[in-house]
């Protein structure tokens, strides 16, 4: 069984995603088994995703932070 969590994603203001990256974010998230629960780019998002996949989201170059909503801990990518 894979642990799943709910995370708050904030995007980097100084390293704005290209239109293609922003459009592909949802596709990349789906490919990792996640989904957007609330919000829209470029604002903060709340996502549901497996714990290990959240690390991949945190490694995207235009993502500033991924933080667990449950325990407020940061995910590193």
PDB file of N, CA, C and O in Angstrom:
ATOM      1  N   UNK A   1       0.838  -1.182   0.000  1.00  0.00           N
ATOM      2  CA  UNK A   1       0.000   0.000   0.000  1.00  0.00           C
ATOM      3  C   UNK A   1       0.879   1.241   0.000  1.00  0.00           C
ATOM      4  O   UNK A   1       1.860   1.311   0.740  1.00  0.00           O
ATOM      5  N   UNK A   2       0.536   2.202  -0.814  1.00  0.00           N
ATOM      6  CA  UNK A   2       1.300   3.440  -0.917  1.00  0.00           C
ATOM      7  C   UNK A   2       0.652   4.489  -0.024  1.00  0.00           C
ATOM      8  O   UNK A   2      -0.558   4.705  -0.086  1.00  0.00           O
ATOM      9  N   UNK A   3       1.465   5.144   0.811  1.00  0.00           N
ATOM     10  CA  UNK A   3       0.942   6.235   1.631  1.00  0.00           C
ATOM     11  C   UNK A   3       0.649   7.420   0.743  1.00  0.00           C
ATOM     12  O   UNK A   3       1.476   7.801  -0.086  1.00  0.00           O
ATOM     13  N   UNK A   4      -0.522   8.005   0.910  1.00  0.00           N
ATOM     14  CA  UNK A   4      -0.880   9.193   0.150  1.00  0.00           C
ATOM     15  C   UNK A   4      -1.049  10.350   1.102  1.00  0.00           C
ATOM     16  O   UNK A   4      -1.363  10.169   2.278  1.00  0.00           O
ATOM     17  N   UNK A   5      -0.839  11.534   0.584  1.00  0.00           N
ATOM     18  CA  UNK A   5      -0.971  12.713   1.413  1.00  0.00           C
ATOM     19  C   UNK A   5      -1.562  13.877   0.647  1.00  0.00           C
ATOM     20  O   UNK A   5      -1.782  13.817  -0.563  1.00  0.00           O
ATOM     21  N   UNK A   6      -1.808  14.925   1.387  1.00  0.00           N
ATOM     22  CA  UNK A   6      -2.315  16.161   0.815  1.00  0.00           C
ATOM     23  C   UNK A   6      -1.233  17.215   1.035  1.00  0.00           C
ATOM     24  O   UNK A   6      -0.728  17.375   2.147  1.00  0.00           O
ATOM     25  N   UNK A   7      -0.884  17.925  -0.025  1.00  0.00           N
ATOM     26  CA  UNK A   7       0.239  18.869   0.010  1.00  0.00           C
ATOM     27  C   UNK A   7      -0.159  20.217  -0.561  1.00  0.00           C
ATOM     28  O   UNK A   7      -1.005  20.315  -1.449  1.00  0.00           O
ATOM     29  N   UNK A   8       0.468  21.240  -0.034  1.00  0.00           N
ATOM     30  CA  UNK A   8       0.320  22.600  -0.540  1.00  0.00           C
ATOM     31  C   UNK A   8       1.538  22.877  -1.425  1.00  0.00           C
ATOM     32  O   UNK A   8       2.678  22.738  -0.983  1.00  0.00           O
ATOM     33  N   UNK A   9       1.289  23.266  -2.666  1.00  0.00           N
ATOM     34  CA  UNK A   9       2.362  23.555  -3.622  1.00  0.00           C
ATOM     35  C   UNK A   9       2.377  25.053  -3.890  1.00  0.00           C
ATOM     36  O   UNK A   9       1.359  25.647  -4.244  1.00  0.00           O
ATOM     37  N   UNK A  10       3.550  25.649  -3.716  1.00  0.00           N
ATOM     38  CA  UNK A  10       3.735  27.068  -4.052  1.00  0.00           C
ATOM     39  C   UNK A  10       4.738  27.139  -5.190  1.00  0.00           C
ATOM     40  O   UNK A  10       5.745  26.432  -5.211  1.00  0.00           O
ATOM     41  N   UNK A  11       4.429  28.013  -6.134  1.00  0.00           N
ATOM     42  CA  UNK A  11       5.290  28.167  -7.300  1.00  0.00           C
ATOM     43  C   UNK A  11       6.252  29.327  -7.084  1.00  0.00           C
ATOM     44  O   UNK A  11       5.920  30.318  -6.433  1.00  0.00           O
ATOM     45  N   UNK A  12       7.432  29.186  -7.633  1.00  0.00           N
ATOM     46  CA  UNK A  12       8.479  30.199  -7.522  1.00  0.00           C
ATOM     47  C   UNK A  12       8.086  31.434  -8.326  1.00  0.00           C
ATOM     48  O   UNK A  12       7.819  31.345  -9.525  1.00  0.00           O
ATOM     49  N   UNK A  13       8.053  32.582  -7.659  1.00  0.00           N
ATOM     50  CA  UNK A  13       7.674  33.823  -8.348  1.00  0.00           C
ATOM     51  C   UNK A  13       8.764  34.323  -9.284  1.00  0.00           C
ATOM     52  O   UNK A  13       8.459  34.918 -10.317  1.00  0.00           O
ATOM     53  N   UNK A  14      10.022  34.094  -8.945  1.00  0.00           N
ATOM     54  CA  UNK A  14      11.128  34.606  -9.752  1.00  0.00           C
ATOM     55  C   UNK A  14      11.517  33.669 -10.892  1.00  0.00           C
ATOM     56  O   UNK A  14      12.223  34.078 -11.814  1.00  0.00           O
ATOM     57  N   UNK A  15      11.070  32.431 -10.840  1.00  0.00           N
ATOM     58  CA  UNK A  15      11.379  31.489 -11.926  1.00  0.00           C
ATOM     59  C   UNK A  15      10.074  30.989 -12.521  1.00  0.00           C
ATOM     60  O   UNK A  15       9.747  29.805 -12.440  1.00  0.00           O
ATOM     61  N   UNK A  16       9.348  31.900 -13.111  1.00  0.00           N
ATOM     62  CA  UNK A  16       8.027  31.627 -13.666  1.00  0.00           C
ATOM     63  C   UNK A  16       8.080  30.492 -14.682  1.00  0.00           C
ATOM     64  O   UNK A  16       8.980  30.427 -15.520  1.00  0.00           O
ATOM     65  N   UNK A  17       7.117  29.616 -14.590  1.00  0.00           N
ATOM     66  CA  UNK A  17       7.023  28.506 -15.541  1.00  0.00           C
ATOM     67  C   UNK A  17       6.623  29.042 -16.904  1.00  0.00           C
ATOM     68  O   UNK A  17       5.879  30.017 -17.018  1.00  0.00           O
ATOM     69  N   UNK A  18       7.123  28.396 -17.913  1.00  0.00           N
ATOM     70  CA  UNK A  18       6.670  28.742 -19.259  1.00  0.00           C
ATOM     71  C   UNK A  18       5.218  28.289 -19.388  1.00  0.00           C
ATOM     72  O   UNK A  18       4.737  27.496 -18.578  1.00  0.00           O
ATOM     73  N   UNK A  19       4.541  28.782 -20.382  1.00  0.00           N
ATOM     74  CA  UNK A  19       3.147  28.383 -20.611  1.00  0.00           C
ATOM     75  C   UNK A  19       3.048  26.872 -20.789  1.00  0.00           C
ATOM     76  O   UNK A  19       2.105  26.241 -20.311  1.00  0.00           O
ATOM     77  N   UNK A  20       4.020  26.306 -21.472  1.00  0.00           N
ATOM     78  CA  UNK A  20       4.019  24.862 -21.703  1.00  0.00           C
ATOM     79  C   UNK A  20       4.190  24.100 -20.388  1.00  0.00           C
ATOM     80  O   UNK A  20       3.498  23.108 -20.156  1.00  0.00           O
ATOM     81  N   UNK A  21       5.109  24.555 -19.520  1.00  0.00           N
ATOM     82  CA  UNK A  21       5.312  23.888 -18.235  1.00  0.00           C
ATOM     83  C   UNK A  21       4.059  23.968 -17.368  1.00  0.00           C
ATOM     84  O   UNK A  21       3.674  22.988 -16.730  1.00  0.00           O
ATOM     85  N   UNK A  22       3.433  25.128 -17.350  1.00  0.00           N
ATOM     86  CA  UNK A  22       2.216  25.302 -16.555  1.00  0.00           C
ATOM     87  C   UNK A  22       1.098  24.405 -17.080  1.00  0.00           C
ATOM     88  O   UNK A  22       0.368  23.795 -16.299  1.00  0.00           O
ATOM     89  N   UNK A  23       0.968  24.326 -18.396  1.00  0.00           N
ATOM     90  CA  UNK A  23      -0.051  23.477 -19.006  1.00  0.00           C
ATOM     91  C   UNK A  23       0.241  22.016 -18.727  1.00  0.00           C
ATOM     92  O   UNK A  23      -0.670  21.234 -18.454  1.00  0.00           O
ATOM     93  N   UNK A  24       1.498  21.653 -18.794  1.00  0.00           N
ATOM     94  CA  UNK A  24       1.884  20.266 -18.590  1.00  0.00           C
ATOM     95  C   UNK A  24       1.923  19.857 -17.123  1.00  0.00           C
ATOM     96  O   UNK A  24       2.053  18.670 -16.821  1.00  0.00           O
ATOM     97  N   UNK A  25       1.813  20.819 -16.201  1.00  0.00           N
ATOM     98  CA  UNK A  25       1.876  20.493 -14.778  1.00  0.00           C
ATOM     99  C   UNK A  25       0.800  19.474 -14.411  1.00  0.00           C
ATOM    100  O   UNK A  25       1.075  18.497 -13.715  1.00  0.00           O
ATOM    101  N   UNK A  26      -0.419  19.702 -14.879  1.00  0.00           N
ATOM    102  CA  UNK A  26      -1.514  18.777 -14.561  1.00  0.00           C
ATOM    103  C   UNK A  26      -1.241  17.389 -15.157  1.00  0.00           C
ATOM    104  O   UNK A  26      -1.515  16.373 -14.518  1.00  0.00           O
ATOM    105  N   UNK A  27      -0.708  17.350 -16.368  1.00  0.00           N
ATOM    106  CA  UNK A  27      -0.375  16.066 -16.991  1.00  0.00           C
ATOM    107  C   UNK A  27       0.734  15.362 -16.227  1.00  0.00           C
ATOM    108  O   UNK A  27       0.681  14.149 -16.022  1.00  0.00           O
ATOM    109  N   UNK A  28       1.741  16.124 -15.803  1.00  0.00           N
ATOM    110  CA  UNK A  28       2.845  15.543 -15.038  1.00  0.00           C
ATOM    111  C   UNK A  28       2.339  15.028 -13.697  1.00  0.00           C
ATOM    112  O   UNK A  28       2.753  13.966 -13.232  1.00  0.00           O
ATOM    113  N   UNK A  29       1.443  15.788 -13.083  1.00  0.00           N
ATOM    114  CA  UNK A  29       0.871  15.399 -11.803  1.00  0.00           C
ATOM    115  C   UNK A  29       0.068  14.101 -11.951  1.00  0.00           C
ATOM    116  O   UNK A  29       0.186  13.196 -11.125  1.00  0.00           O
ATOM    117  N   UNK A  30      -0.745  14.014 -13.003  1.00  0.00           N
ATOM    118  CA  UNK A  30      -1.528  12.800 -13.257  1.00  0.00           C
ATOM    119  C   UNK A  30      -0.611  11.608 -13.495  1.00  0.00           C
ATOM    120  O   UNK A  30      -0.875  10.507 -13.011  1.00  0.00           O
ATOM    121  N   UNK A  31       0.468  11.831 -14.242  1.00  0.00           N
ATOM    122  CA  UNK A  31       1.410  10.748 -14.522  1.00  0.00           C
ATOM    123  C   UNK A  31       2.045  10.206 -13.245  1.00  0.00           C
ATOM    124  O   UNK A  31       2.437   9.041 -13.183  1.00  0.00           O
ATOM    125  N   UNK A  32       2.144  11.061 -12.228  1.00  0.00           N
ATOM    126  CA  UNK A  32       2.690  10.640 -10.938  1.00  0.00           C
ATOM    127  C   UNK A  32       1.611  10.070 -10.022  1.00  0.00           C
ATOM    128  O   UNK A  32       1.896   9.678  -8.891  1.00  0.00           O
ATOM    129  N   UNK A  33       0.369  10.024 -10.513  1.00  0.00           N
ATOM    130  CA  UNK A  33      -0.729   9.478  -9.728  1.00  0.00           C
ATOM    131  C   UNK A  33      -1.400  10.495  -8.822  1.00  0.00           C
ATOM    132  O   UNK A  33      -2.128  10.121  -7.903  1.00  0.00           O
ATOM    133  N   UNK A  34      -1.166  11.769  -9.069  1.00  0.00           N
ATOM    134  CA  UNK A  34      -1.734  12.816  -8.224  1.00  0.00           C
ATOM    135  C   UNK A  34      -2.851  13.573  -8.899  1.00  0.00           C
ATOM    136  O   UNK A  34      -3.173  13.344 -10.065  1.00  0.00           O
ATOM    137  N   UNK A  35      -3.437  14.487  -8.136  1.00  0.00           N
ATOM    138  CA  UNK A  35      -4.488  15.330  -8.684  1.00  0.00           C
ATOM    139  C   UNK A  35      -4.547  16.645  -7.917  1.00  0.00           C
ATOM    140  O   UNK A  35      -4.160  16.720  -6.751  1.00  0.00           O
ATOM    141  N   UNK A  36      -5.040  17.677  -8.595  1.00  0.00           N
ATOM    142  CA  UNK A  36      -5.239  18.967  -7.944  1.00  0.00           C
ATOM    143  C   UNK A  36      -6.556  18.898  -7.185  1.00  0.00           C
ATOM    144  O   UNK A  36      -7.593  18.560  -7.754  1.00  0.00           O
ATOM    145  N   UNK A  37      -6.509  19.219  -5.907  1.00  0.00           N
ATOM    146  CA  UNK A  37      -7.703  19.236  -5.073  1.00  0.00           C
ATOM    147  C   UNK A  37      -8.322  20.630  -5.083  1.00  0.00           C
ATOM    148  O   UNK A  37      -9.543  20.784  -5.115  1.00  0.00           O
ATOM    149  N   UNK A  38      -7.447  21.651  -5.054  1.00  0.00           N
ATOM    150  CA  UNK A  38      -7.933  23.031  -4.988  1.00  0.00           C
ATOM    151  C   UNK A  38      -6.861  23.970  -5.519  1.00  0.00           C
ATOM    152  O   UNK A  38      -5.672  23.748  -5.293  1.00  0.00           O
ATOM    153  N   UNK A  39      -7.274  25.016  -6.222  1.00  0.00           N
ATOM    154  CA  UNK A  39      -6.355  26.049  -6.677  1.00  0.00           C
ATOM    155  C   UNK A  39      -6.043  25.948  -8.153  1.00  0.00           C
ATOM    156  O   UNK A  39      -6.471  25.023  -8.843  1.00  0.00           O
ATOM    157  N   UNK A  40      -5.279  26.933  -8.619  1.00  0.00           N
ATOM    158  CA  UNK A  40      -4.874  26.980 -10.021  1.00  0.00           C
ATOM    159  C   UNK A  40      -3.562  27.745 -10.146  1.00  0.00           C
ATOM    160  O   UNK A  40      -3.304  28.684  -9.393  1.00  0.00           O
ATOM    161  N   UNK A  41      -2.740  27.336 -11.103  1.00  0.00           N
ATOM    162  CA  UNK A  41      -1.490  28.025 -11.383  1.00  0.00           C
ATOM    163  C   UNK A  41      -1.822  29.438 -11.856  1.00  0.00           C
ATOM    164  O   UNK A  41      -2.750  29.583 -12.651  1.00  0.00           O
ATOM    165  N   UNK A  42      -1.139  30.468 -11.429  1.00  0.00           N
ATOM    166  CA  UNK A  42       0.121  30.501 -10.696  1.00  0.00           C
ATOM    167  C   UNK A  42      -0.044  30.596  -9.179  1.00  0.00           C
ATOM    168  O   UNK A  42       0.943  30.735  -8.457  1.00  0.00           O
ATOM    169  N   UNK A  43      -1.269  30.523  -8.696  1.00  0.00           N
ATOM    170  CA  UNK A  43      -1.486  30.577  -7.257  1.00  0.00           C
ATOM    171  C   UNK A  43      -1.131  29.260  -6.596  1.00  0.00           C
ATOM    172  O   UNK A  43      -0.832  28.281  -7.280  1.00  0.00           O
ATOM    173  N   UNK A  44      -1.160  29.226  -5.279  1.00  0.00           N
ATOM    174  CA  UNK A  44      -0.879  27.976  -4.568  1.00  0.00           C
ATOM    175  C   UNK A  44      -1.923  26.914  -4.903  1.00  0.00           C
ATOM    176  O   UNK A  44      -3.082  27.228  -5.172  1.00  0.00           O
ATOM    177  N   UNK A  45      -1.498  25.666  -4.881  1.00  0.00           N
ATOM    178  CA  UNK A  45      -2.382  24.535  -5.138  1.00  0.00           C
ATOM    179  C   UNK A  45      -2.391  23.615  -3.927  1.00  0.00           C
ATOM    180  O   UNK A  45      -1.430  23.571  -3.158  1.00  0.00           O
ATOM    181  N   UNK A  46      -3.466  22.894  -3.769  1.00  0.00           N
ATOM    182  CA  UNK A  46      -3.516  21.773  -2.838  1.00  0.00           C
ATOM    183  C   UNK A  46      -3.648  20.542  -3.711  1.00  0.00           C
ATOM    184  O   UNK A  46      -4.544  20.459  -4.552  1.00  0.00           O
ATOM    185  N   UNK A  47      -2.747  19.581  -3.509  1.00  0.00           N
ATOM    186  CA  UNK A  47      -2.745  18.370  -4.329  1.00  0.00           C
ATOM    187  C   UNK A  47      -2.840  17.132  -3.449  1.00  0.00           C
ATOM    188  O   UNK A  47      -2.426  17.140  -2.290  1.00  0.00           O
ATOM    189  N   UNK A  48      -3.384  16.087  -4.012  1.00  0.00           N
ATOM    190  CA  UNK A  48      -3.371  14.779  -3.388  1.00  0.00           C
ATOM    191  C   UNK A  48      -2.433  13.903  -4.191  1.00  0.00           C
ATOM    192  O   UNK A  48      -2.580  13.776  -5.407  1.00  0.00           O
ATOM    193  N   UNK A  49      -1.455  13.290  -3.506  1.00  0.00           N
ATOM    194  CA  UNK A  49      -0.444  12.512  -4.225  1.00  0.00           C
ATOM    195  C   UNK A  49       0.285  11.591  -3.243  1.00  0.00           C
ATOM    196  O   UNK A  49       0.308  11.850  -2.039  1.00  0.00           O
ATOM    197  N   UNK A  50       0.871  10.532  -3.759  1.00  0.00           N
ATOM    198  CA  UNK A  50       1.664   9.629  -2.930  1.00  0.00           C
ATOM    199  C   UNK A  50       2.881  10.366  -2.380  1.00  0.00           C
ATOM    200  O   UNK A  50       3.430  11.265  -3.017  1.00  0.00           O
ATOM    201  N   UNK A  51       3.280   9.965  -1.199  1.00  0.00           N
ATOM    202  CA  UNK A  51       4.387  10.627  -0.513  1.00  0.00           C
ATOM    203  C   UNK A  51       5.653  10.644  -1.367  1.00  0.00           C
ATOM    204  O   UNK A  51       6.300  11.685  -1.483  1.00  0.00           O
ATOM    205  N   UNK A  52       6.012   9.517  -1.962  1.00  0.00           N
ATOM    206  CA  UNK A  52       7.237   9.476  -2.759  1.00  0.00           C
ATOM    207  C   UNK A  52       7.122  10.313  -4.032  1.00  0.00           C
ATOM    208  O   UNK A  52       8.118  10.866  -4.498  1.00  0.00           O
ATOM    209  N   UNK A  53       5.923  10.412  -4.594  1.00  0.00           N
ATOM    210  CA  UNK A  53       5.724  11.217  -5.794  1.00  0.00           C
ATOM    211  C   UNK A  53       5.766  12.716  -5.484  1.00  0.00           C
ATOM    212  O   UNK A  53       6.098  13.519  -6.356  1.00  0.00           O
ATOM    213  N   UNK A  54       5.436  13.090  -4.261  1.00  0.00           N
ATOM    214  CA  UNK A  54       5.511  14.500  -3.866  1.00  0.00           C
ATOM    215  C   UNK A  54       6.941  15.016  -3.985  1.00  0.00           C
ATOM    216  O   UNK A  54       7.154  16.196  -4.262  1.00  0.00           O
ATOM    217  N   UNK A  55       7.921  14.139  -3.777  1.00  0.00           N
ATOM    218  CA  UNK A  55       9.326  14.524  -3.945  1.00  0.00           C
ATOM    219  C   UNK A  55       9.618  14.904  -5.390  1.00  0.00           C
ATOM    220  O   UNK A  55      10.399  15.822  -5.643  1.00  0.00           O
ATOM    221  N   UNK A  56       9.003  14.210  -6.337  1.00  0.00           N
ATOM    222  CA  UNK A  56       9.185  14.545  -7.753  1.00  0.00           C
ATOM    223  C   UNK A  56       8.605  15.924  -8.055  1.00  0.00           C
ATOM    224  O   UNK A  56       9.213  16.716  -8.775  1.00  0.00           O
ATOM    225  N   UNK A  57       7.428  16.205  -7.503  1.00  0.00           N
ATOM    226  CA  UNK A  57       6.807  17.516  -7.707  1.00  0.00           C
ATOM    227  C   UNK A  57       7.706  18.609  -7.144  1.00  0.00           C
ATOM    228  O   UNK A  57       7.861  19.665  -7.756  1.00  0.00           O
ATOM    229  N   UNK A  58       8.296  18.359  -5.983  1.00  0.00           N
ATOM    230  CA  UNK A  58       9.183  19.347  -5.354  1.00  0.00           C
ATOM    231  C   UNK A  58      10.427  19.616  -6.197  1.00  0.00           C
ATOM    232  O   UNK A  58      11.048  20.670  -6.064  1.00  0.00           O
ATOM    233  N   UNK A  59      10.792  18.676  -7.057  1.00  0.00           N
ATOM    234  CA  UNK A  59      11.996  18.854  -7.883  1.00  0.00           C
ATOM    235  C   UNK A  59      11.730  19.621  -9.175  1.00  0.00           C
ATOM    236  O   UNK A  59      12.678  19.962  -9.882  1.00  0.00           O
ATOM    237  N   UNK A  60      10.461  19.903  -9.506  1.00  0.00           N
ATOM    238  CA  UNK A  60      10.183  20.688 -10.707  1.00  0.00           C
ATOM    239  C   UNK A  60      10.830  22.062 -10.553  1.00  0.00           C
ATOM    240  O   UNK A  60      10.718  22.662  -9.484  1.00  0.00           O
ATOM    241  N   UNK A  61      11.501  22.582 -11.581  1.00  0.00           N
ATOM    242  CA  UNK A  61      12.261  23.822 -11.446  1.00  0.00           C
ATOM    243  C   UNK A  61      11.428  25.063 -11.117  1.00  0.00           C
ATOM    244  O   UNK A  61      11.973  26.033 -10.590  1.00  0.00           O
ATOM    245  N   UNK A  62      10.153  25.060 -11.404  1.00  0.00           N
ATOM    246  CA  UNK A  62       9.306  26.223 -11.150  1.00  0.00           C
ATOM    247  C   UNK A  62       8.495  26.098  -9.860  1.00  0.00           C
ATOM    248  O   UNK A  62       7.649  26.946  -9.573  1.00  0.00           O
ATOM    249  N   UNK A  63       8.753  25.035  -9.078  1.00  0.00           N
ATOM    250  CA  UNK A  63       8.066  24.837  -7.799  1.00  0.00           C
ATOM    251  C   UNK A  63       8.960  25.338  -6.676  1.00  0.00           C
ATOM    252  O   UNK A  63      10.110  24.918  -6.545  1.00  0.00           O
ATOM    253  N   UNK A  64       8.418  26.240  -5.870  1.00  0.00           N
ATOM    254  CA  UNK A  64       9.177  26.781  -4.734  1.00  0.00           C
ATOM    255  C   UNK A  64       9.136  25.847  -3.535  1.00  0.00           C
ATOM    256  O   UNK A  64      10.165  25.602  -2.905  1.00  0.00           O
ATOM    257  N   UNK A  65       7.943  25.316  -3.209  1.00  0.00           N
ATOM    258  CA  UNK A  65       7.841  24.438  -2.047  1.00  0.00           C
ATOM    259  C   UNK A  65       6.661  23.491  -2.159  1.00  0.00           C
ATOM    260  O   UNK A  65       5.654  23.784  -2.803  1.00  0.00           O
ATOM    261  N   UNK A  66       6.819  22.352  -1.513  1.00  0.00           N
ATOM    262  CA  UNK A  66       5.756  21.374  -1.351  1.00  0.00           C
ATOM    263  C   UNK A  66       5.730  21.047   0.133  1.00  0.00           C
ATOM    264  O   UNK A  66       6.714  20.556   0.687  1.00  0.00           O
ATOM    265  N   UNK A  67       4.588  21.323   0.781  1.00  0.00           N
ATOM    266  CA  UNK A  67       4.483  21.174   2.231  1.00  0.00           C
ATOM    267  C   UNK A  67       3.271  20.311   2.559  1.00  0.00           C
ATOM    268  O   UNK A  67       2.185  20.513   2.015  1.00  0.00           O
ATOM    269  N   UNK A  68       3.467  19.358   3.446  1.00  0.00           N
ATOM    270  CA  UNK A  68       2.378  18.499   3.876  1.00  0.00           C
ATOM    271  C   UNK A  68       1.343  19.312   4.638  1.00  0.00           C
ATOM    272  O   UNK A  68       1.681  20.057   5.557  1.00  0.00           O
ATOM    273  N   UNK A  69       0.083  19.165   4.253  1.00  0.00           N
ATOM    274  CA  UNK A  69      -1.000  19.853   4.956  1.00  0.00           C
ATOM    275  C   UNK A  69      -1.216  19.202   6.324  1.00  0.00           C
ATOM    276  O   UNK A  69      -1.616  19.872   7.276  1.00  0.00           O
ATOM    277  N   UNK A  70      -0.954  17.908   6.418  1.00  0.00           N
ATOM    278  CA  UNK A  70      -1.187  17.167   7.650  1.00  0.00           C
ATOM    279  C   UNK A  70      -0.254  17.583   8.783  1.00  0.00           C
ATOM    280  O   UNK A  70      -0.712  17.881   9.885  1.00  0.00           O
ATOM    281  N   UNK A  71       1.050  17.605   8.518  1.00  0.00           N
ATOM    282  CA  UNK A  71       1.988  17.912   9.601  1.00  0.00           C
ATOM    283  C   UNK A  71       2.878  19.125   9.330  1.00  0.00           C
ATOM    284  O   UNK A  71       3.822  19.387  10.075  1.00  0.00           O
ATOM    285  N   UNK A  72       2.576  19.859   8.264  1.00  0.00           N
ATOM    286  CA  UNK A  72       3.289  21.084   7.915  1.00  0.00           C
ATOM    287  C   UNK A  72       4.785  20.889   7.679  1.00  0.00           C
ATOM    288  O   UNK A  72       5.573  21.814   7.878  1.00  0.00           O
ATOM    289  N   UNK A  73       5.176  19.677   7.251  1.00  0.00           N
ATOM    290  CA  UNK A  73       6.580  19.413   6.968  1.00  0.00           C
ATOM    291  C   UNK A  73       6.865  19.604   5.477  1.00  0.00           C
ATOM    292  O   UNK A  73       6.051  19.255   4.621  1.00  0.00           O
ATOM    293  N   UNK A  74       8.029  20.163   5.194  1.00  0.00           N
ATOM    294  CA  UNK A  74       8.433  20.414   3.808  1.00  0.00           C
ATOM    295  C   UNK A  74       8.923  19.108   3.166  1.00  0.00           C
ATOM    296  O   UNK A  74       9.528  18.258   3.820  1.00  0.00           O
ATOM    297  N   UNK A  75       8.643  18.983   1.883  1.00  0.00           N
ATOM    298  CA  UNK A  75       9.113  17.847   1.083  1.00  0.00           C
ATOM    299  C   UNK A  75      10.277  18.344   0.251  1.00  0.00           C
ATOM    300  O   UNK A  75      10.192  19.407  -0.362  1.00  0.00           O
ATOM    301  N   UNK A  76      11.366  17.586   0.223  1.00  0.00           N
ATOM    302  CA  UNK A  76      12.497  18.002  -0.601  1.00  0.00           C
ATOM    303  C   UNK A  76      12.535  17.154  -1.861  1.00  0.00           C
ATOM    304  O   UNK A  76      12.155  15.984  -1.869  1.00  0.00           O
ATOM    305  N   UNK A  77      13.010  17.791  -2.928  1.00  0.00           N
ATOM    306  CA  UNK A  77      13.001  17.109  -4.223  1.00  0.00           C
ATOM    307  C   UNK A  77      14.328  16.890  -4.795  1.00  0.00           C
ATOM    308  O   UNK A  77      14.447  16.325  -5.882  1.00  0.00           O
TER     309      UNK A  77
END
